[in-house]
Amino acid sequence: MIQSDYDPAIAAEHAAGLAEKGLTFMGVEVFDPSNFWMLLLRFTFNLLVCWVIIQFFYYRTSRRKDYYFTFMLFSVTVFLLLFLLQSIPMQIGFALGLFAIFGMIRYRTETVQIREMTYLFVIIGISVVNGLSMDVPYVSVIVANLLFILVTWLLESNKFLKHTSTKIVLYEKIALIRPEKYGELIADLKERTGLNITKVEVGHIDFLRDAAYLKVYYKADSDEINTIDSITRF
Protein backbone atom coordinates (compact mmCIF):
# COMPACT_ATOMS: atom_id res chain seq x y z
CA MET A 1 0.00 0.00 0.00
CA ILE A 2 1.40 3.35 -1.13
CA GLN A 3 1.29 6.12 1.47
CA SER A 4 0.38 9.57 0.13
CA ASP A 5 2.34 12.63 1.27
CA TYR A 6 -0.49 15.00 0.31
CA ASP A 7 -1.18 17.58 2.99
CA PRO A 8 -4.31 19.72 2.41
CA ALA A 9 -2.95 22.59 4.53
CA ILE A 10 0.28 22.81 2.55
CA ALA A 11 -1.60 22.59 -0.76
CA ALA A 12 -3.96 25.37 0.27
CA GLU A 13 -1.04 27.58 1.33
CA HIS A 14 0.76 26.94 -1.97
CA ALA A 15 -2.37 27.75 -4.00
CA ALA A 16 -2.85 31.00 -2.06
CA GLY A 17 0.77 31.97 -2.83
CA LEU A 18 0.28 31.35 -6.54
CA ALA A 19 -2.93 33.39 -6.51
CA GLU A 20 -1.10 36.32 -4.93
CA LYS A 21 1.74 36.18 -7.45
CA GLY A 22 -0.58 35.91 -10.42
CA LEU A 23 0.06 34.27 -13.78
CA THR A 24 3.71 34.16 -14.80
CA PHE A 25 5.45 33.38 -18.08
CA MET A 26 9.14 32.44 -18.12
CA GLY A 27 9.50 33.84 -14.61
CA VAL A 28 7.87 37.20 -15.41
CA GLU A 29 4.46 38.14 -14.11
CA VAL A 30 1.97 38.52 -16.96
CA PHE A 31 -0.45 40.95 -15.33
CA ASP A 32 -0.25 42.98 -12.14
CA PRO A 33 -3.50 44.93 -11.61
CA SER A 34 -2.06 47.39 -9.10
CA ASN A 35 0.95 48.21 -11.30
CA PHE A 36 -1.26 48.48 -14.40
CA TRP A 37 -3.66 50.99 -12.87
CA MET A 38 -0.76 52.92 -11.33
CA LEU A 39 0.80 53.20 -14.80
CA LEU A 40 -2.39 54.51 -16.38
CA LEU A 41 -3.05 56.94 -13.54
CA ARG A 42 0.45 58.44 -13.46
CA PHE A 43 0.78 58.46 -17.25
CA THR A 44 -2.49 60.36 -17.65
CA PHE A 45 -1.55 62.82 -14.90
CA ASN A 46 1.93 63.43 -16.35
CA LEU A 47 0.57 63.86 -19.87
CA LEU A 48 -2.09 66.29 -18.64
CA VAL A 49 0.43 68.48 -16.79
CA CYS A 50 2.82 68.58 -19.75
CA TRP A 51 -0.05 69.33 -22.14
CA VAL A 52 -1.21 72.27 -20.02
CA ILE A 53 2.29 73.79 -19.99
CA ILE A 54 2.86 73.25 -23.71
CA GLN A 55 -0.61 74.26 -24.91
CA PHE A 56 -1.33 77.28 -22.73
CA PHE A 57 2.17 78.69 -22.14
CA TYR A 58 4.51 77.66 -24.94
CA TYR A 59 2.25 77.20 -27.96
CA ARG A 60 0.13 80.26 -27.16
CA THR A 61 3.02 82.57 -28.07
CA SER A 62 5.27 80.47 -30.29
CA ARG A 63 2.79 78.63 -32.55
CA ARG A 64 5.45 76.04 -33.33
CA LYS A 65 3.73 72.74 -34.06
CA ASP A 66 7.07 71.00 -34.60
CA TYR A 67 8.17 71.70 -31.02
CA TYR A 68 4.66 70.90 -29.74
CA PHE A 69 5.07 67.45 -31.28
CA THR A 70 8.62 67.11 -29.90
CA PHE A 71 7.75 68.13 -26.33
CA MET A 72 4.77 65.80 -26.07
CA LEU A 73 6.71 62.79 -27.34
CA PHE A 74 9.63 63.60 -25.06
CA SER A 75 7.21 63.62 -22.14
CA VAL A 76 5.72 60.24 -23.05
CA THR A 77 9.10 58.64 -23.76
CA VAL A 78 10.91 59.83 -20.63
CA PHE A 79 8.01 58.95 -18.34
CA LEU A 80 7.58 55.42 -19.70
CA LEU A 81 11.32 54.78 -19.64
CA LEU A 82 11.65 55.73 -15.99
CA PHE A 83 8.39 54.14 -14.83
CA LEU A 84 9.00 50.78 -16.49
CA LEU A 85 12.68 50.64 -15.51
CA GLN A 86 12.18 51.76 -11.93
CA SER A 87 13.07 48.31 -10.58
CA ILE A 88 16.53 48.52 -12.16
CA PRO A 89 19.10 50.11 -9.79
CA MET A 90 20.02 53.00 -12.09
CA GLN A 91 17.23 55.46 -11.43
CA ILE A 92 19.18 58.56 -10.43
CA GLY A 93 22.10 57.95 -12.79
CA PHE A 94 19.77 57.34 -15.71
CA ALA A 95 17.73 60.45 -14.96
CA LEU A 96 20.83 62.64 -14.69
CA GLY A 97 22.11 61.11 -17.91
CA LEU A 98 18.93 62.21 -19.69
CA PHE A 99 19.39 65.76 -18.40
CA ALA A 100 23.01 65.80 -19.60
CA ILE A 101 22.24 64.40 -23.03
CA PHE A 102 19.24 66.57 -23.81
CA GLY A 103 20.92 69.63 -22.35
CA MET A 104 23.50 69.47 -25.15
CA ILE A 105 21.09 68.83 -28.01
CA ARG A 106 21.62 70.77 -31.24
CA TYR A 107 19.62 69.70 -34.27
CA ARG A 108 21.44 69.47 -37.59
CA THR A 109 19.07 71.80 -39.45
CA GLU A 110 18.85 74.66 -36.95
CA THR A 111 20.08 75.80 -33.58
CA VAL A 112 17.52 75.20 -30.86
CA GLN A 113 16.60 78.50 -29.24
CA ILE A 114 17.03 79.03 -25.49
CA ARG A 115 13.27 79.22 -24.91
CA GLU A 116 12.67 75.87 -26.63
CA MET A 117 15.56 74.27 -24.75
CA THR A 118 14.15 75.58 -21.47
CA TYR A 119 10.72 74.10 -22.15
CA LEU A 120 12.35 70.83 -23.19
CA PHE A 121 14.24 70.76 -19.89
CA VAL A 122 11.03 71.48 -17.97
CA ILE A 123 9.10 68.72 -19.76
CA ILE A 124 11.90 66.22 -19.07
CA GLY A 125 12.03 67.31 -15.42
CA ILE A 126 8.28 66.86 -14.94
CA SER A 127 8.35 63.43 -16.56
CA VAL A 128 11.30 62.36 -14.39
CA VAL A 129 9.53 63.51 -11.23
CA ASN A 130 6.33 61.69 -12.12
CA GLY A 131 8.13 58.57 -13.32
CA LEU A 132 10.37 58.08 -10.28
CA SER A 133 8.21 59.32 -7.40
CA MET A 134 6.62 55.97 -6.63
CA ASP A 135 7.29 56.21 -2.89
CA VAL A 136 6.45 59.90 -2.62
CA PRO A 137 3.00 60.81 -1.21
CA TYR A 138 0.41 61.71 -3.84
CA VAL A 139 -0.13 65.17 -2.37
CA SER A 140 3.57 66.01 -2.70
CA VAL A 141 3.63 64.86 -6.33
CA ILE A 142 0.52 66.89 -7.18
CA VAL A 143 1.88 70.01 -5.43
CA ALA A 144 5.21 69.66 -7.27
CA ASN A 145 3.44 69.54 -10.63
CA LEU A 146 1.23 72.48 -9.71
CA LEU A 147 4.35 74.45 -8.79
CA PHE A 148 5.75 73.77 -12.25
CA ILE A 149 2.56 75.16 -13.80
CA LEU A 150 2.40 78.14 -11.44
CA VAL A 151 6.01 79.26 -11.95
CA THR A 152 5.73 78.85 -15.73
CA TRP A 153 2.54 80.94 -15.74
CA LEU A 154 4.14 83.68 -13.65
CA LEU A 155 7.20 83.90 -15.89
CA GLU A 156 5.16 83.86 -19.10
CA SER A 157 2.75 86.56 -17.94
CA ASN A 158 3.51 90.22 -18.66
CA LYS A 159 2.89 91.10 -15.03
CA PHE A 160 6.42 90.08 -14.03
CA LEU A 161 8.45 89.98 -17.24
CA LYS A 162 7.73 92.39 -20.06
CA HIS A 163 8.30 90.74 -23.40
CA THR A 164 10.52 92.74 -25.78
CA SER A 165 10.91 91.66 -29.39
CA THR A 166 14.18 92.02 -31.25
CA LYS A 167 15.36 92.10 -34.84
CA ILE A 168 18.77 91.99 -36.48
CA VAL A 169 19.05 94.78 -39.08
CA LEU A 170 21.79 95.31 -41.65
CA TYR A 171 22.01 99.12 -41.66
CA GLU A 172 23.70 101.14 -44.37
CA LYS A 173 23.61 104.67 -42.90
CA ILE A 174 26.80 104.11 -40.98
CA ALA A 175 27.16 107.79 -40.08
CA LEU A 176 24.18 107.49 -37.71
CA ILE A 177 25.70 104.79 -35.54
CA ARG A 178 27.83 107.35 -33.69
CA PRO A 179 26.80 107.74 -30.00
CA GLU A 180 25.94 111.43 -30.39
CA LYS A 181 23.47 110.59 -33.19
CA TYR A 182 21.64 107.87 -31.27
CA GLY A 183 18.36 109.81 -31.37
CA GLU A 184 18.55 110.27 -35.14
CA LEU A 185 19.32 106.56 -35.56
CA ILE A 186 16.21 105.50 -33.63
CA ALA A 187 14.04 108.05 -35.47
CA ASP A 188 15.27 106.80 -38.86
CA LEU A 189 14.66 103.17 -37.93
CA LYS A 190 11.18 103.95 -36.63
CA GLU A 191 10.28 105.73 -39.85
CA ARG A 192 11.63 102.99 -42.11
CA THR A 193 10.39 99.95 -40.18
CA GLY A 194 7.20 101.26 -38.61
CA LEU A 195 8.14 99.57 -35.34
CA ASN A 196 7.90 101.07 -31.88
CA ILE A 197 11.65 100.89 -31.26
CA THR A 198 12.89 101.36 -27.70
CA LYS A 199 16.59 100.50 -27.92
CA VAL A 200 19.30 99.87 -30.52
CA GLU A 201 22.63 98.08 -30.09
CA VAL A 202 25.42 98.38 -32.66
CA GLY A 203 27.16 95.13 -33.57
CA HIS A 204 29.59 94.25 -36.35
CA ILE A 205 30.71 97.24 -38.46
CA ASP A 206 31.93 96.83 -42.04
CA PHE A 207 33.65 100.05 -43.14
CA LEU A 208 34.46 98.58 -46.56
CA ARG A 209 30.74 98.27 -47.38
CA ASP A 210 29.58 101.14 -45.16
CA ALA A 211 27.17 98.90 -43.24
CA ALA A 212 26.66 97.69 -39.69
CA TYR A 213 24.56 95.08 -37.94
CA LEU A 214 22.11 96.52 -35.46
CA LYS A 215 20.06 94.71 -32.83
CA VAL A 216 16.76 96.53 -32.61
CA TYR A 217 14.49 96.20 -29.56
CA TYR A 218 10.84 97.07 -30.09
CA LYS A 219 7.41 96.64 -28.52
CA ALA A 220 5.33 94.22 -30.55
CA ASP A 221 1.58 94.55 -30.98
CA SER A 222 1.06 91.02 -29.64
CA ASP A 223 2.86 88.60 -27.34
CA GLU A 224 3.43 86.11 -30.14
CA ILE A 225 7.11 85.34 -30.62
CA ASN A 226 8.62 85.80 -34.08
CA THR A 227 10.99 82.88 -34.69
CA ILE A 228 12.70 84.52 -37.68
CA ASP A 229 13.81 87.67 -35.86
CA SER A 230 17.42 86.58 -35.42
CA ILE A 231 17.98 85.35 -39.00
CA THR A 232 20.30 87.64 -40.96
CA ARG A 233 20.62 85.77 -44.27
CA PHE A 234 19.13 82.91 -46.28
Secondary structure, 3 states (H helix, E strand, C coil): CCCCCCCHHHHHHHHHHHHHHCCEECCEECCCHHHHHHHHHHHHHHHHHHHHHHHHHHHHHHCCHHHHHHHHHHHHHHHHHHHHCCCCCCHHHHHHHHHHHHHCCCCCCCCCCHHHHHHHHHHHHHHHHHHHCCCCCHHHHHHHHHHHHHHHHHHHCCCCCCCCEEEEEEECCHHHHCHHHHHHHHHHHHHHHCCEEEEEEEEEEECCCCEEEEEEEEECCCCCCCCCCCCCCC
